Amino acid sequence: MRVLAGRIIELERGGPDSAATRIRSAMPVPERLRPPLASLMGIDGFRALLSRALALAGAEVPWLRAVRVESDGTLDGWMQTYALLGPEQFHEGREVLLAQLLGLLVAFIGERLTLRLLLEEWPKLSGGDLDL
């Protein structure tokens, strides 16, 4: 899942290095998944899924323990932490959180539906990227 998470983050970053690109690359990828997942499982289901992914990822990347899932499914403390960390530390946490979220999605809704959801959000993902 880490490889797929890394590829999605790479696609999210896109474009040349600019202030807008850096801000876009700092935003949590789960934010982009929030609308389709909230439609699928409701905002409470999305929040529970993201909270569990965050707890699992926090065991691997300690700075993620400072981030909280708000009632609307957004991440509180994310951008504040971004400002304090080096790019490598931040990228690792972002990748681990997304990998955990993807793993939970596969476990709960299945590989096929997860892949369909990912391809709808990131059509540039290739077949080689989608090894779950």
WORA-V565723 format. One record per run of one state. SS is the DSSP state (H for helix, E for strand, - for the rest). FROM is the first residue (numbers start at 1). LEN is the number of residues. If there is no record, write none. Layout:
SS_FROM_LEN + SS_FROM_LEN
//
This chain:
-_1_1 + H_2_12 + -_14_5 + H_19_8 + -_27_2 + H_29_32 + -_61_1 + H_62_5 + -_67_1 + E_68_2 + -_70_5 + E_75_2 + -_77_1 + H_78_7 + -_85_2 + H_87_23 + -_110_1 + H_111_11 + -_122_5 + H_127_4 + -_131_2
//
